[in-house]
Amino acid sequence: MSIQPLPSERRPRPRIETLADLVFGLSLSIGAIGLIASSPTTQAEINSHIFAFGFTFLVLITAWIIYTTYMSVLPGETKAVTFLNVALLLLVAIVPYLLNSVELVNPSLTPSEASAVGAYASTLFGLDLTGIMLILAAFAHVISIEERNLVAPELARLFRNGRNRLAILSLATAVSIAPQFWEWTLFGVPTRLYIWYLPLISYWVGRLVRPQSRTYRIS
């Protein structure tokens, strides 16, 4: 059954959202350009580069889908929301740089130096991903406050669930920055990288199994 939107849910599109679309798009483009600049020398490197870009793409597109869903009903003119938007866009903008630093090894470095750079870059990305999810959780929290009447009461519960889910996942990615998760490997890959897949699995599997819990239809 379709839920009729409240009057406050329909509003002009703030310019910050237009800027956000641009930043997300540029981040995807920069991720691809970074791979082009690093010419592969083997088939394995080609596969690794494609895999690296695929992960970057999924992280950014998932964050963008959640962001646009929230911003469709979130008042963008408040100081707090504007500040969180700016912080989110900064974190999004540096995603491709950090992930390329993790995935692409500088051939001029020794194995120990390359590992140290990868460990540091992956730690920063773990913090970056945690920050993105915490900001999205903050957006969901604002929307879920029933007193604000931003969405119908039936939808407020879904946004609260989304807030809680993002908070738990951000805790997992925050824990992943512990040095042990870079040192411990599974099939030759640091376990830290596997933890980064949890938010993607949570969103896309949830969207497939229970689409109404991820799409938040308001019209």
C-alpha positions as CSV (number, residue, x, y, z in Angstrom):
1,M,0.0,0.0,0.0
2,S,1.3,3.4,-0.9
3,I,1.8,5.9,1.9
4,Q,0.8,9.4,1.2
5,P,3.6,11.9,1.8
6,L,3.2,14.6,4.4
7,P,3.1,18.2,3.1
8,S,6.6,18.8,4.5
9,E,8.1,15.9,2.5
10,R,7.9,17.7,-0.9
11,R,10.3,20.6,-1.2
12,P,12.6,22.2,-3.8
13,R,15.8,20.4,-4.3
14,P,18.6,22.2,-2.3
15,R,21.8,23.1,-4.1
16,I,23.8,21.0,-1.7
17,E,22.1,17.9,-3.2
18,T,23.2,19.0,-6.7
19,L,26.7,19.4,-5.4
20,A,26.5,16.0,-3.8
21,D,25.6,14.4,-7.0
22,L,28.6,16.0,-8.6
23,V,31.0,14.9,-5.9
24,F,29.8,11.4,-6.0
25,G,30.1,11.3,-9.8
26,L,33.6,12.8,-9.7
27,S,34.7,10.3,-7.1
28,L,33.7,7.5,-9.3
29,S,35.5,9.1,-12.2
30,I,38.6,9.7,-10.2
31,G,38.6,6.1,-9.1
32,A,38.6,5.0,-12.8
33,I,41.3,7.5,-13.8
34,G,43.5,6.3,-11.0
35,L,43.4,2.8,-12.4
36,I,44.1,4.1,-15.9
37,A,47.2,5.9,-14.7
38,S,48.6,2.6,-13.3
39,S,49.2,0.4,-16.4
40,P,49.0,-3.3,-15.5
41,T,51.8,-5.6,-16.6
42,T,50.0,-9.0,-16.0
43,Q,46.5,-10.4,-16.4
44,A,46.4,-10.7,-12.6
45,E,46.9,-7.0,-12.3
46,I,44.1,-6.3,-14.7
47,N,41.8,-8.5,-12.6
48,S,43.0,-6.8,-9.5
49,H,42.3,-3.3,-10.9
50,I,38.8,-4.2,-12.1
51,F,38.1,-5.7,-8.7
52,A,39.4,-2.6,-6.9
53,F,37.3,-0.3,-9.0
54,G,34.2,-2.5,-8.6
55,F,34.6,-2.2,-4.8
56,T,35.0,1.5,-5.0
57,F,31.9,1.7,-7.3
58,L,29.8,-0.3,-4.9
59,V,30.8,1.7,-1.8
60,L,30.1,5.0,-3.5
61,I,26.9,4.0,-5.3
62,T,25.5,2.4,-2.1
63,A,26.2,5.5,-0.1
64,W,24.7,7.7,-2.8
65,I,21.5,5.7,-2.9
66,I,21.1,5.9,0.9
67,Y,22.0,9.6,0.9
68,T,19.5,10.6,-1.8
69,T,16.8,8.6,-0.1
70,Y,17.4,10.4,3.1
71,M,17.8,13.9,1.5
72,S,14.5,13.5,-0.3
73,V,12.7,14.2,3.0
74,L,15.4,15.8,5.1
75,P,15.4,19.6,5.5
76,G,18.6,20.8,3.9
77,E,18.6,24.4,5.1
78,T,19.4,23.8,8.7
79,K,23.0,24.5,9.9
80,A,23.5,21.0,11.3
81,V,22.3,19.3,8.2
82,T,24.5,21.6,6.0
83,F,27.5,20.9,8.2
84,L,27.0,17.1,8.0
85,N,26.5,17.4,4.2
86,V,29.9,19.1,3.8
87,A,31.6,16.6,6.1
88,L,30.0,13.7,4.2
89,L,31.1,15.1,0.8
90,L,34.7,15.5,2.0
91,L,34.7,11.9,3.2
92,V,33.2,10.7,-0.1
93,A,35.7,12.7,-2.2
94,I,38.8,11.0,-0.6
95,V,37.4,7.4,-1.0
96,P,39.0,6.7,-4.4
97,Y,42.4,8.1,-3.3
98,L,42.5,5.9,-0.2
99,L,41.2,2.8,-1.9
100,N,43.7,3.2,-4.7
101,S,46.4,3.5,-2.1
102,V,45.3,0.2,-0.6
103,E,44.8,-1.7,-3.8
104,L,47.6,-0.4,-6.1
105,V,51.1,-1.1,-5.1
106,N,53.9,1.3,-6.0
107,P,56.5,-0.9,-7.8
108,S,59.3,1.3,-6.5
109,L,58.6,0.3,-2.9
110,T,60.0,-2.7,-1.1
111,P,57.4,-5.3,0.1
112,S,57.7,-4.0,3.7
113,E,57.3,-0.4,2.6
114,A,54.3,-1.3,0.4
115,S,52.7,-3.2,3.3
116,A,53.2,-0.2,5.6
117,V,51.6,2.2,3.1
118,G,48.7,-0.2,2.5
119,A,48.2,-0.6,6.3
120,Y,48.1,3.1,6.8
121,A,45.8,3.8,3.8
122,S,43.4,1.0,4.9
123,T,43.3,2.4,8.4
124,L,42.3,5.8,7.0
125,F,39.7,4.3,4.7
126,G,38.3,2.4,7.7
127,L,37.9,5.7,9.5
128,D,36.5,7.3,6.4
129,L,33.9,4.6,5.8
130,T,32.9,4.7,9.5
131,G,32.4,8.5,9.2
132,I,30.2,8.2,6.2
133,M,28.0,5.6,7.9
134,L,27.8,7.7,11.1
135,I,26.7,10.7,9.1
136,L,24.1,8.7,7.2
137,A,22.9,7.3,10.6
138,A,22.6,10.9,11.9
139,F,20.4,11.8,8.9
140,A,18.2,8.8,9.5
141,H,17.9,9.8,13.2
142,V,16.7,13.3,12.3
143,I,14.1,11.9,9.9
144,S,12.9,9.3,12.5
145,I,12.0,11.8,15.1
146,E,8.2,11.7,14.9
147,E,7.8,15.1,16.5
148,R,9.4,16.7,13.4
149,N,6.7,15.2,11.1
150,L,9.2,14.7,8.3
151,V,7.7,11.3,7.4
152,A,4.6,9.4,8.3
153,P,4.7,7.5,11.6
154,E,4.8,4.2,9.7
155,L,8.0,5.3,7.9
156,A,9.6,6.7,11.0
157,R,10.2,3.2,12.4
158,L,11.9,2.1,9.2
159,F,14.3,5.1,9.4
160,R,15.0,4.2,13.1
161,N,15.9,0.7,12.0
162,G,18.1,2.2,9.3
163,R,19.8,4.4,11.8
164,N,20.5,1.5,14.2
165,R,21.8,-0.7,11.4
166,L,24.2,2.0,10.2
167,A,25.4,2.6,13.7
168,I,26.1,-1.1,14.2
169,L,27.9,-1.4,10.9
170,S,30.0,1.7,11.6
171,L,31.1,0.1,14.8
172,A,32.3,-3.0,12.8
173,T,34.3,-0.8,10.4
174,A,35.7,1.2,13.3
175,V,36.9,-2.1,14.9
176,S,38.5,-3.1,11.6
177,I,41.2,-0.4,12.0
178,A,42.8,-2.4,14.8
179,P,46.3,-3.5,13.5
180,Q,45.5,-7.2,14.0
181,F,42.9,-7.0,11.2
182,W,45.6,-6.0,8.7
183,E,48.0,-8.6,9.9
184,W,45.5,-11.5,10.0
185,T,44.8,-12.7,6.4
186,L,42.3,-15.0,4.8
187,F,43.3,-16.4,1.3
188,G,46.1,-13.9,1.3
189,V,43.8,-10.9,1.9
190,P,43.8,-8.9,5.1
191,T,40.7,-9.6,7.2
192,R,40.2,-5.8,7.4
193,L,39.1,-5.8,3.8
194,Y,36.5,-8.5,4.4
195,I,34.9,-6.4,7.2
196,W,34.5,-3.6,4.7
197,Y,32.1,-5.7,2.7
198,L,29.6,-6.0,5.7
199,P,27.8,-2.7,4.9
200,L,27.5,-3.6,1.2
201,I,26.2,-7.1,2.0
202,S,23.7,-5.7,4.6
203,Y,22.3,-3.2,2.2
204,W,22.0,-5.2,-1.0
205,V,20.9,-8.5,0.6
206,G,18.4,-6.5,2.7
207,R,17.2,-4.7,-0.4
208,L,16.8,-8.1,-2.2
209,V,15.1,-9.9,0.6
210,R,13.1,-7.1,2.2
211,P,13.0,-4.2,-0.3
212,Q,10.5,-2.2,1.8
213,S,13.1,-1.9,4.5
214,R,15.7,-0.2,2.2
215,T,13.7,1.8,-0.3
216,Y,11.5,3.9,2.1
217,R,8.8,4.6,-0.4
218,I,7.0,7.9,0.4
219,S,4.7,8.2,-2.5
